[in-house]
């Protein structure tokens, strides 16, 4: 049984998740029923912190101040003495305690959100991967800790998948990230080596950056190869969920790689028919594994 105040806190997080659901697997019908509530709390934490970093007209100082408050609240949860009235942290304290989740993973997410405030260019690919270690990998690890007692190898597979999915998202949103947030996740050294300017990222003809992007696609496919088997090791609805998310990312990367050189900056979108096929293939681990390998091999 949960206390009335705790019930209200969980309801707040569920409501926020359903209203703002994007790519986080909160509303997925594939998720086991007992995990939807704690996942909605994790999402509420991440969504609101991300909004501090990105949304509205707050100054950099105010954005960092709000994220620092989140760090402080996490510290209180870690010490077992959060006494505030924020429904997200009331529910989060219960989720962390009930499921024994590592608080450090939430701290890592906040590190990424702070970096979003202060950093908008990445010198090389290793810097981009380091950002993904904080922005993407903690989410996969939290989901695994909720569902099972993961092995170190499964956590490493999850990192490979989550980093790959984050990179694929970057490749889809190159123009949007640059125009709306003044952020570029394409490594600066690779742009310079190709003789490209930042404005070439939003040029009508993307042929000039084709070699850079295709190299990034190939590296991402290699990374995904290290992790896509994770979904086969997970049973039940969680396994289906992870396989569907992974195959969805691989399919989008494949679409990106198949676009002509002069159209690489357009965002591929999966049709309802394609998403249905992904769900059906993901329902069968053998079909999933074979299809993933065929798509990845075609990009290597």
C-alpha positions in Angstrom: 0.0 0.0 0.0 1.1 3.5 -0.7 0.4 6.6 1.4 -2.2 9.1 0.0 0.6 11.7 -0.6 2.6 9.1 -2.4 -0.4 8.1 -4.5 -0.9 11.7 -5.6 2.8 12.0 -6.4 2.7 8.9 -8.6 -0.5 10.3 -10.3 1.3 13.5 -11.1 4.2 11.7 -12.8 1.9 9.4 -14.8 -0.1 12.5 -16.0 3.1 14.3 -17.0 4.4 11.2 -18.8 1.2 10.8 -20.8 1.0 14.4 -21.7 4.6 14.8 -22.8 5.5 11.3 -24.1 8.0 11.4 -26.9 10.6 8.6 -27.4 10.7 7.4 -23.8 8.9 4.1 -23.4 6.3 5.3 -20.9 3.2 4.8 -22.7 4.2 1.6 -24.5 1.7 -1.2 -24.3 4.6 -3.6 -24.5 5.8 -2.7 -21.1 4.9 -4.9 -18.2 2.1 -3.3 -16.2 4.1 -3.2 -12.9 6.9 -1.2 -14.5 4.8 1.6 -16.1 4.4 3.5 -12.9 8.1 3.6 -11.9 9.2 4.3 -15.4 6.8 7.2 -15.5 8.5 8.6 -12.5 11.9 8.3 -14.1 10.5 10.0 -17.2 9.0 12.8 -15.1 12.4 13.5 -13.5 14.3 13.4 -16.8 11.6 15.4 -18.7 11.5 18.3 -16.2 15.3 18.5 -15.9 15.6 18.5 -19.6 13.1 21.3 -19.8 15.2 23.3 -17.4 18.1 23.0 -19.8 16.2 23.7 -23.0 12.8 25.3 -22.6 11.7 28.8 -21.9 13.7 32.0 -21.6 15.6 31.3 -18.5 19.2 32.6 -18.2 22.1 30.2 -18.1 22.5 30.9 -14.4 18.9 30.1 -13.6 19.0 26.9 -15.6 22.0 25.7 -13.8 20.5 26.7 -10.5 17.4 24.6 -11.0 19.5 21.7 -12.1 21.7 22.1 -9.0 18.5 21.9 -6.9 17.7 18.6 -8.5 21.2 17.4 -7.6 20.6 18.6 -4.0 17.3 16.7 -3.8 19.0 13.5 -5.2 21.6 13.9 -2.4 18.8 14.0 0.1 17.2 10.9 -1.3 20.5 9.1 -1.3 20.8 10.0 2.4 17.2 8.9 3.0 16.0 12.2 4.2 14.2 14.0 1.4 11.5 16.2 3.1 10.4 18.4 0.3 7.0 18.6 -1.4 7.9 18.2 -5.0 5.7 15.3 -6.2 8.4 14.1 -8.6 10.9 13.6 -5.8 8.4 12.2 -3.4 7.6 9.4 -6.0 11.3 9.1 -7.0 12.4 8.5 -3.5 10.0 5.6 -3.3 11.0 4.2 -6.6 14.7 4.4 -5.8 14.2 2.7 -2.4 11.7 0.1 -3.6 13.7 -1.0 -6.6 17.2 -0.3 -5.2 18.1 1.9 -8.2 21.6 3.5 -8.3 21.2 7.2 -7.5 24.4 7.9 -9.5 22.5 7.1 -12.7 20.2 10.0 -12.0 23.2 12.2 -11.2 24.7 11.2 -14.6 21.5 12.4 -16.4 21.8 15.8 -14.6 25.4 16.0 -15.7 24.2 15.7 -19.3 21.5 18.3 -18.8 24.0 20.8 -17.3 26.3 20.1 -20.3 23.4 21.0 -22.6 23.4 24.5 -20.9 27.1 25.1 -21.2 28.4 23.2 -24.2 27.1 23.3 -27.8 30.1 22.0 -29.8 32.0 18.8 -29.6 35.7 18.6 -30.6 35.8 15.0 -31.7 33.8 11.8 -31.7 35.1 10.7 -28.3 33.5 13.9 -26.8 30.2 13.0 -28.4 30.4 9.5 -27.0 31.2 10.9 -23.6 28.1 13.0 -23.7 26.0 10.0 -24.6 27.5 8.1 -21.6 25.7 10.6 -19.4 22.6 11.5 -21.6 21.5 8.1 -22.9 23.2 5.2 -21.1 21.7 5.8 -17.7 18.2 5.4 -19.1 18.9 1.9 -20.4 20.7 0.9 -17.2 17.7 2.1 -15.1 15.3 0.1 -17.1 17.4 -3.0 -16.7 17.7 -2.5 -13.0 13.9 -2.2 -12.8 13.3 -5.3 -14.7 16.1 -7.7 -13.7 19.4 -8.0 -11.9 21.5 -7.3 -14.9 25.0 -8.7 -15.5 27.9 -6.4 -16.3 27.8 -7.7 -19.9 24.1 -6.8 -20.2 24.8 -3.3 -18.9 27.6 -2.9 -21.5 25.2 -4.1 -24.2 22.6 -1.6 -23.0 25.2 1.2 -23.2 26.0 0.3 -26.8 22.3 0.3 -27.8 21.5 3.5 -25.9 24.5 5.4 -27.2 23.7 4.3 -30.7 20.1 5.4 -30.4 21.2 8.8 -29.1 23.6 9.2 -32.1 20.9 8.2 -34.5 18.6 10.8 -33.0 21.4 13.4 -33.5 21.7 12.4 -37.2 17.9 12.9 -37.7 17.9 16.3 -36.0 21.0 18.0 -37.4 19.2 20.9 -38.9 16.7 21.3 -36.0 19.5 21.2 -33.3 21.5 23.8 -35.1 18.7 26.2 -36.0 16.7 25.9 -32.7 19.3 25.3 -30.0 22.6 26.3 -31.8 23.9 22.8 -31.0 26.1 20.7 -33.3 26.8 17.1 -32.4 28.8 16.4 -35.5 32.5 16.4 -34.4 34.2 19.6 -35.2 37.5 18.0 -36.2 35.7 15.9 -38.9 33.9 18.9 -40.3 37.2 20.8 -40.4 39.0 17.9 -42.1 36.4 17.8 -44.8 36.8 21.6 -45.3 33.2 22.3 -44.2 31.7 25.2 -42.3 28.9 24.9 -39.8 26.5 26.5 -42.2 27.0 23.6 -44.6 24.9 21.6 -42.1 21.8 23.4 -43.2 22.6 23.8 -46.9 20.0 22.8 -49.4 22.5 20.5 -51.0 24.1 18.2 -48.4 26.5 16.4 -50.8 29.5 18.2 -49.2 28.9 16.5 -45.9 28.0 13.1 -47.2 31.5 11.6 -46.4 31.3 12.8 -42.8 27.8 11.5 -42.2 28.3 8.2 -43.9 31.4 7.6 -41.8 29.4 8.4 -38.6 26.6 6.0 -39.8 29.1 3.2 -40.2 30.6 3.7 -36.7 27.2 3.8 -35.2 26.2 0.5 -36.9 29.4 -1.1 -35.6 28.5 0.1 -32.1 24.9 -1.2 -32.4 26.3 -4.6 -33.3 27.9 -4.8 -29.9 24.5 -4.4 -28.1 21.5 -5.5 -30.2 21.6 -9.0 -28.8 20.5 -7.6 -25.4 16.9 -7.8 -26.4 17.2 -11.5 -27.1 18.4 -12.2 -23.5 15.4 -10.5 -21.9 12.2 -12.4 -21.5 8.5 -11.4 -21.7 7.2 -7.9 -22.5 10.4 -6.1 -21.5 12.4 -8.2 -24.0 9.8 -7.3 -26.7 10.0 -3.6 -25.7 13.8 -3.5 -25.9 13.9 -5.4 -29.2 11.3 -3.1 -30.7 13.2 0.1 -29.6 16.5 -1.3 -30.9 15.1 -2.5 -34.2 13.3 0.8 -34.7 16.6 2.7 -34.3 18.5 0.3 -36.6 15.7 0.7 -39.2 16.0 4.5 -39.1 19.8 4.3 -39.3 19.4 2.1 -42.4 17.0 4.6 -44.0 19.5 7.4 -43.3 22.2 5.4 -44.9 20.1 4.7 -48.0 19.3 8.4 -48.7 21.1 9.9 -51.6 24.1 12.2 -50.9 22.1 15.3 -51.7 19.3 14.5 -49.3 21.1 13.3 -46.1 19.7 16.1 -44.0 16.1 15.2 -44.4 14.5 13.3 -41.5 13.3 9.8 -42.3 10.0 8.8 -40.8 8.6 5.3 -40.2 5.2 4.7 -41.6 2.5 2.8 -39.5 3.1 -0.2 -41.7 6.8 -0.1 -41.0 6.2 0.3 -37.3 3.9 -2.7 -37.4 6.5 -4.8 -39.1 9.0 -3.8 -36.5 6.7 -4.9 -33.7 5.9 -8.2 -35.4 9.6 -9.0 -36.0 10.5 -7.9 -32.5 7.9 -10.4 -31.1 10.1 -13.3 -32.3 13.7 -13.1 -31.0 15.0 -15.3 -33.9 13.4 -13.1 -36.6 14.5 -10.0 -34.7 18.1 -11.1 -34.5 18.3 -12.1 -38.2 16.7 -8.9 -39.4 18.9 -6.7 -37.2 22.0 -8.5 -38.5 21.0 -8.1 -42.2 20.4 -4.4 -41.8 23.6 -3.8 -39.9 25.7 -5.8 -42.4 24.3 -3.7 -45.2 25.8 -0.6 -43.5 29.2 -2.0 -42.8 
